[in-house]
Amino acid sequence: MNEGPLIEARGLTKRYGDFVAVDGIDFAVERGETFGFLGPNGAGKSSTMRMIGSVSPVSGGTLRVLGRDPEHDGPAIRERLGVVPQEDNLDLELDVQENLFVYGRFFGLPRDEIRRRTAELLEFVQLADRRESRVDSLSGGMKRRLTIARALINTPELMLLDEPTTGLDPQARHALWDRLYRLKQQGVTLVLTTHYMDEAEQLCDRLVIMDRAKIVAEGSPRNLIDRFVEREVVELRFGSQNGPPPVGDVGQHVEEMQDRIVIGANDGDAVVDEIHRRGLRPETVLVRRSTLEDVFLRLTGRSLVD
Amino acid sequence: MSAVRRILAVVGWHATLYRRVWFGSVTVSFINPVFFLVSIGFLLGTLVDRSNPDLGGLSYLQFVAPALLATTAMQTASSVTTYPVIAGIKWLRTWHAVVATPVRVSELIAGVLAWTGVRIAIAVSIFAAVAAIGGGFASPLAVLAPLAALLCGVAFGALLAGITARVENPQWLAAIYRFGLVPLFLFSGTFFPVSQLPDWVEPLAWATPLWHGVELCRDLASGSVAAGATTLHIGYLVALLAAGTMLAVRSTAGKLEA
């Protein structure tokens, strides 16, 4: 059995005409880990996922998935993948178990095996009592869980999840995270994209941050926080119409915005004391631990991406 | 797993979808020919002078019934390979889910066209049975006419799937129906011999795929089969099937595998 990385990309590039969606990125995903692509919209995450999923041809560089070349071995690779796309593409006109049955047949699975797997999977995603419901009657969270069950019908070694929880309410998100965490414990390799930092911190062993088609940082969530931002963040909000007054040289990293100041600091309380000593009276003061979100914003900037 | 099994899985998927609607669909396939054959074949047909040499000695019913067999095949094909193609690519995106599995785009298209064939076979068999009972066929060779209609219909289906996958736009599709399928239905020699068209228009009719399907069905149903003409019609339709299939695979791959 091949013991190299499950996915290996070197100089991986995707172009659509003149537009470069993915610009020469390198990464490797090992068996059993949960690997994340983080980035704002349009950073190239989905294009990368589609190339790994062997549905979108590589424009440049090399890509190996499960030790094979997607260009020549697409069907053999896809046979061992489970794909959860960004937009649901369930068959709304079929019921829950028919969706799984039809999908299993695309993998060439025998009918009996599909029926057995369907029973297990619907239990796993807590849809056993909805097995005969038409898909268009399910809630958003249920559809997502069904999409995950469908992606598991062929017992994949590698699961690709493109923004698996976008658009779900908090309960549904947490329910989904629990399922994904259990898959991870069963040894399934998960690759996911997200722009929710808490999701990445919860699930990912390792992640890369993408911005404008390139990878700008790589590491574990903890490691990225340690490397790119200070231990704590102080957020000061001022009520004045003229914007916040200059705070001067405090903490390790000061960012002044329209109506608030964000200070990265190794000791947040000391910064707050210093602010007060300088006679500044912010309306609200918040001291918190740094999160992946702070790393993300520090690396990809605060301006809106459309 | 072999390509054939993957193609059959696509056919099975469509059969699963059809299970919910088959009764209505089959009922329409039965009522439609009855309406057409009664209103046009019998009632309108009584106004048509049987001795007109262009009818070749057939009653008007016998003239029009095999042609309607071919148009039924075309219409059935269009119901499988137009709007459902946009749904698969754009509205429901189910085709994206299919190509994320081992199924290739070419196998997806092959499965869709095979299913189109199944649907046409059901519709033309019912039509042929109704027409035969009503005396619409003059020759025993008419048993082969449904096969000719099937070839015509699947070739149409392939072409329509190819165009639909490319334009991917319901307004365009409505235009294709209005300015493509409806004129073909009316002017491809279905209701009158194309020799009645102005001389300069007649070659246009020969170029259209439906005319070849209509002529093939009519020749078989009336028992006046000429080797040369039959080869030409079959050759045209097989070539259209091949070209349409290639177009469908290419357009679909352009949408699903960008």
Interface residues (C-beta under 8 A of the other chain):
Chain A: Y16 G53 V55 S56 P57 G74 P75 A76 R78 E79 L81 V83 P85 E87 D88 N89 L90 D91 L92 E93 L94 E98 F101 V102 Y103 R105 F106 F107 G108 R150 N154
Chain B: M1 R5 R6 A9 V10 G12 W13 T16 L17 R20 L92 R93 T94 H96 A97 V98 V99 A100 T101 P102 V103 R104 L256 E257 A258
